Every structure is written in structure tokens, then in C-alpha cells.
């Protein structure tokens, strides 16, 4: 039977569409309590299902459906968008594309979305927050439903030099920090924790001082990572009285609240201010490369990066690494000289003959 509008007052004030289209049962909310808008939704939805049954999934699957499938498969939701509980409208990429068929999304549509969503941002921000999540959803849909989609190019971005804190700067910074800030700096420097990961650390659930580990569970990719507690960090955490080692390790209610005290401490210490990401993530990776001789593969595993490409920015932070390696190459000077003399001797004998 065709789709019909239904009301379920005990469930929601919104209209629902219910019925069967070519054997596919449908029961979903229209997201609105306006009868005219709900009727328009019903007509559009019924046509989508009819077209899909005739022309296939690839011709009609919407970006919203592809995004939901991507998230259910464990994809990252950070820049895709959230649904407003009151208006039932989506934000960011899902709000922009909505029910647009993914088969119609190409380079012009991607460029338009990036500019509209981030009008004052640079190419780096647009790439990270628009192009990358958009392509992630499209690639997921292409593999799941075996459909061929248009290729989308990312804007060219020149990676800036890695900013990190030398050990002497951290030594100057720590004495002027309040106890909580000092502990925070030590944690991010010695574990490479992201700001959100550090703020979610819980003494009872994530800190194991006996086993010398911190469990970073609120990662960017939603995966657990266990970080080793080295001696300097162990001494810092152990200095906290046992009665205070309960609940959240850091009491800041929002990550934005960290910047002001950190900026003030850097000013008092007379060292350049670095954001928590640069002071923690970049410094941790650079120290591992410079002072622990960690290769890129090991660095990726230590810091919880998903691929080697993510740590390529740290490939050249070790000064003189190539020069040291070149000096270890075998010498062929004598061999080359001998060959050269041999050729000259043969030529001279040939001329004499």
C-alpha cells in the first residue's frame, strides 16, 4: 500500500509516514508537525523508494542515508553534523546535503559546501572539516552499495613546520604552573594525549599507577589507547594525595578553559605560548623521534595515529638524521679510481699502437 501520514501523540507531535512501497515497509518520522510539510515529505519519500526499486540503490541513495550508515559502521561524526532535538534539523555537512542523492555530488557541489559552511576558513580547515569527512562518507557508500561515484579533489594545503616545546622550555614552564595545570602539562607532554582525552581522564577508571599506565579512551577515532607512564610523570601523579585520586583528573568543564591559564603561565615563564595540541601532541611525537629514536611506524602506534601518513610531518624533526645515515654508506672511492686509471691506460695503449 502507498505511504500515508499518521499521528502518534504519545510518541511525538511530529507526523509519521507509514506503509509499503514495492515490498519495502516504511515507518519513519517526517520531522515536522506541519501537515503540508509532512505531505511534501511523504510524496518525496515515496518517489525515492519507487525510483530506488526501479533504478537501483546507487541512483537514489541520499547523503543522509550514507552518513548514517557510515556512522553505524564506526565512522567519525565530528564534522558530519548533529540533529537538533527541537527542530529536527541537521547541521554541517548532513544539514547542507540532506537528502541529496550521492550520485549527484561532485567537485562543484563539494566546493560549494566547503565555502558555504566555512566562509572565513583557509584551505587547511576546509580540507579537514569539509572535504575529508565528505569523501569518507562517499567512499563508504561506494564500497557498501558497490556504486561508482564522482571523484573529489581536496584543496592543496602546505603543511606548516611542526611547532613543539624544547625540554628547556617545559622546565621553565612547570615551576610557574598551578598544581592542576602542572599535572596537565606533564600528562600531555609524556603521553601525547589530545586535549579532549586529557580532560576526560578519570583517576578510578583510567589511571593505573601500579601498572604505570594511563588509558586514553576518548580518542578522536573512538579507540582505546594505553599510554606508558614514564618516571617524571609517575612522580608527578604519585605526589597527588590518595584521597584526591578519585573522579575526574582535571576539573575544567570545557576545553576552552585551559587556554587562558596556560597562556598566563607561558608569559610568566618567558616561553612562547603553544596550544595544548602543540605542547602535548607535537612535543610528544618530536621528543620520541629526537630523543628515543622512534621510527614513524612506532610513533604511529605509540600516539594512536591511524596511518603513517598522519605522522609524516614528524619525519624531518631529527636534525642531521640523513647526514648521519649517509656517512655509514660503503666507500667506493678506490674502486672508482682504479677503473678510471684502467680506462686511461687502455686508451693510451690503443693510441700508441
Buried (B, 14 or more C-beta within 10 A) or exposed (E): EEBEBBBEEEEEEBBBBBBEBEEEEBEEBBBBEEEEEBBEBBEEBBEBBBEBBEEEBBBBBBBBBBBBBBBEEEBBBEBBBEEEEEEBBBEBBBBBBBBBBBBEBEEEBBBEBBEEBBEEBEBEEBBBBBBEBBBBBBBBBBEBBEBEBBEBEBBEBEEEEBBBBEEEBBEBBBEBBEEBBBBBBBBBBBBBBBBEBBBBBEBEEBBEBEEBBBBBBBBEEEEEBBBEBEEEBBEBBEEBEEEEBEEBBBEBEEBEEBEEBBEBBBEEBEBEBBBBEBBBBBBBBBBBBBEEEBEBEBBBEBBBBEEEEBBEBBBEBBEEBEEEEEEEEEEEEEEEEEEEEEEEEEEEEEEEE
